[in-house]
Amino acid sequence: MKTKNILKYIAASLIAILMSSCEDFLTQVNPNEITTDSYWRNLSDTKGGLTSVYNAFRDMDVMGTRFEIPRSDASYPGWGRPNTTNEYYLQIFTASTDGANKKWEKIYLGIFRANQVIFGLEGIKDNMVSEDELLDWQYQMGQARFFRGLFYHYLNSSYNNGDVILYDFLPQSEEDFNQPLTPSSKIKEFLRADLEFAKENLPASWTDYAGPGEESSEGSPVNNINLGRVTSGAATAVLGKSYLFENDYQTAATYFKEIIDSGVYRLMDNINDNFTAKNEFNQESILEIGYNLNTKVDEGGGSQQGTTNTYPNLYSNIGGFRSLYPANWLILAYRNDAPDPSDARNHVGVDEFDAPIVRKFSLRTSYSIALIDDEDCEPYYGNEIMADINAFKNGESAYWKKMTNWETVSSENDIFDKSGINYRVIRYAEILLMYAECLLEGGSNEGGVQAALDIINQVRYRSAVILLGESAKGQYASSTYDENIYSSTDVMEHLMHKERPMELSGEGYSIRQIDLRRWGITKERFEYLAAKKYYLDIYKWVNGEGKNKSKRGIMTEGEDPTYTGTDLTEFTQAAINYRERDHAYWPIPVEETTANSEIN
C-alpha cells in the first residue's frame, strides 16, 4: 500500500459514531474525523474508533470475492463464453493487478484503525474505575484485538507464503511505514495472541450486555443494541482455521470442538436463512458483516465502506452484471444433490395414487443457485416459472442466488444496484465440516469414518438430502441413507469436491481457493477439470401464456454430436498457466514494494 495512501487513510480513519443500536453501530457513516494525534479521552471516543474498524471490515475489497472466487475452481468469470480476459481465472495475475493491491490496502487500513483503538484504550485504562467501565474497556479491547488478529490472519493466509509486514505500533511518519517483511511463523504467533485475547475477553453472546449509559429503553431490548458484534466464538473459529490451514488437525479440532460443545450455535432449519436479509445474525452465524439498505444521504451506491454492498452485481442475472457464474462441475454437483424421498420437506404434492411427489432438486440447490428446470423453487424475481425469465442463454445454465435479492424485488435495478443483505463469513455449518475433516485426519480421539459421517450428515439432514453411509449406523432413523460403505479416502474426497463446495460456494473468505491450496491439489484440479466436456441439453416447458417452449439450458457432462452451442470447456488456460510459486498466494503488491525501501 502506498505510503501516501496510508497517511491519508490514517489522518481520516477514526469515524466518530454514536451507537443507538448495533445495526446503527455497523452501518452509520459520519464525516467527523479524529486524527492520530487526537487525545483518547474516554470509552466513548474509543467506541467511535471501534466503529471505524467495523466499517473497514465491511469494505468489499477485504473479502475480495470478485478476485478470490475466480482464482479457484468454483467459477467461470462472467458473460462472454467461451472467451474471457479475467486475469484471476486465467492465472495470469501479477503484483500489479487490482486484486493484490486493493485487498492489501484495505486490510492494512483495518489494521491501522484497530491499532489506534488498541493504543487509545491502553492510554485510558487507568481511568477505568467502576466495574461497568472495566468490563466495557475489556470488551472494546477484545473487539479491537480480534479484528487486528483477523486482518493478519487474512494477510498471512493470502500473501507471499504468509510473510507480510507487521505493525505492532502506531506509525506516525512516512519512515515508520518502511518496515521489512516478517516471517510467517512470527505473524502467526502475533495474530494468535490477539485472537486468544479476544477469545478470553469477549462474551459468547451479547444478548444480555449493555455498556455504561446504554441500558435498553422501552421497546429497545438489550440484545438489539449489540447485534452483530464479534464474539469469543468468532475468535475461536478463526484460531481453529489458522491451525487447519497449516494441517495441524489436532489443535484445530480442539477449537472446533469447543464451538460445537458450547451450545451457542446451531444449524438453522432453513438453509436460506443464511443467504437473505431475513434472520440475519442468526444462531448459525459465527462471523457476519452487517449491511443496511437504508443508505445515508451522503453515500453513493458504490461506496466501499458504506452501509450497502454490490454483491448482486457479481451474482445476479436480473439487473446485475452476472460477473461470476458457478463452474460447470459445481452446477452438476448441485444438480446431483439428491433430495431424500422419505423427508416430508421434499414433498411438493401428490400423484394420482396419492403418493408424494418429490422435489426435483434439493433445498440446498434451490436456495444456492438458479436452474432453468427448477420447477419447485419459489418465484425467482417474481417469475413463477424459472425458464420464463430472459436468461439461460449464451452458454449460461446457472446463476448464484446467494447475496442476491431474488425473493424481494423483480430486478436488482429496483434497488439501484445496492443490497442490504449481510455477508456471512463463517457459519456453524463450516465449523462442522472442518471438524469432520479433522476427525478423518486423526485430529481427535473421537475420530474415524463413522464419526466424520455423523457430522457431515448433520449438515446434509438440514437440507433434507440423502444421507451418507449405512442406515444401521446412522443418527436419523426416518431418513434415507445411500447405504454405501465409505473409506476415509472416500469421505475426504466427498468433503473436498461435494460437501464443502456445495454448502459454502460463493461465500466466506476465499474458502475454495485456500482449500485447494492447503490440500495441495490446485494444479491437479485445473488439469482434471480442463479435460472435461460439457453440453447443454434441451429443456421443454409450458410458459405462463400456455405455449410450448424449449431451450438448451440443462448442464450435462459429456459430448453430444447435435450440440452446436457455446464451447463450455473450462480451466484450460488455468491448467497451463498456474504455477504454485506465483499463484498459490498473492504477491506483495507493486505499490508496496515501490514505496517501501525495506522490501527488496
BELWO-V66964 format. One line per field, one symbol per residue. ss: DSSP state (a for helix, b for strand, c for the rest). phi: phi as a letter, one per 30 degrees, with the letter a starting at -180 (. if undefined). psi: psi as a letter, one per 40 degrees, with the letter a starting at -180 (. if undefined). A space follows every 50 residues. Layout:
# BELWO-V66964
ss = ???
phi = ???
psi = ???
This chain:
# BELWO-V66964
ss = ccaaaaaaaaaccbbccccccaaaaaacccccbbccccccccaaaaaaaa aaaaaaaacaaaacaaaaaaacccbbcccccccccccccccccccccaaa aaaaaaaaaaaaaaaaaaaaaaaaaaacccaaaaaaaaaaaaaaaaaaaa aaaaaaaabaaacbbccccccccaaaacccbbcaaaaaaaaaaaaaaaaa accccccccccccccccccccaaaaccccccaaaaaaaaaaaaaccccaa aaaaaaaaaaaaccccccccaaaaccccccccccbbbbbccccccccccc ccccccccbcaaaaacccccccccbbcaaaaaaaacccbccccaaabbbb cccccbbbccccaaaaaabbbccccccccbccbccaaacccccccccbbb cccccccccccaaaacccbcccbbbbbaaaaaaaaaaaaaccccccccaa aaaaaaaaaaaaccbcbcccaaacccccccbccccccaaaaaaaaaaaaa aaaaccccccaaaaaaaaaccaaaaaaaaacccbbbbbbbbbcccccbbb bbbbbbbccccccccccccccaaaaaaccaaaaccbcccaaaaaaccccc
phi = .eeedddddddbdccdbdccadddedbdbbddbcddcdcddadddddddd dddeddddeddddiedcddddccdbcdidjeccbcdddddhbdbdcdeed dddedddddddddddddedddddcedddcdddddddeedddddddedddd dddddddcchhjdbdcccbcdcbeddddcddceeddddeddddddddded bcddbceccbdeibedceibdedddcejddbdddddddeedddedcicdd deddddddddddidcadddcdddcbbddhdhddddcbbcdbbdddddccd dcedcddcbbeeddcdccjcchdbcddeddeddddcddddddcedcdclb ddciddccedbdddddccbcbdcddcddechicdceddddahbhidbabd ceiccddcbdadddchibbcddcdcbceededddddddddcidadcdkdd dddddddddddechcedcjcddcdccdccccdidccceddddddedcbdd dddceibichedddeddddibddeddddddddcbbcddccacddcicdba adacdbdkbbdddbdddcdbidddddddbedcbdbddddddddddcddcd
psi = hhdddddddddfdhhhhhhdiddddeeihhehihideihhdadddddddd dddddddehdeddfdeddddeaeeihgiieieiiehdddefeiaeeiddd dddddddddddddddddddddddedeehdidddddddddddddddddddd ddddddedhffehahhgfihheidddegiiihidddddddddddddddde eiidiedehhihefiiihegideddeheiiidddddddddddddeefgdd ddddddddddedediihidhdeeeeaeififaeehdhihhiheghidehi dehdfaeiifdddddiegeiefdhiiiddddddddeghiheehdeeheai aeefihhhidiiddddedihidfgeeiihhfehdhdeeigafifeheiih dieifddeieidddfffiiehihhdhidddddddddddddefeieeaidd ddddddddddddefihiiahddeiegdeihieeihhidddddddddecdd dddeieiagfddddddddefedddddddddeiiiihihhhihaeeeihii ihehhhiaiheehfahheiieddddddhhdddediiihiddddddheeh.
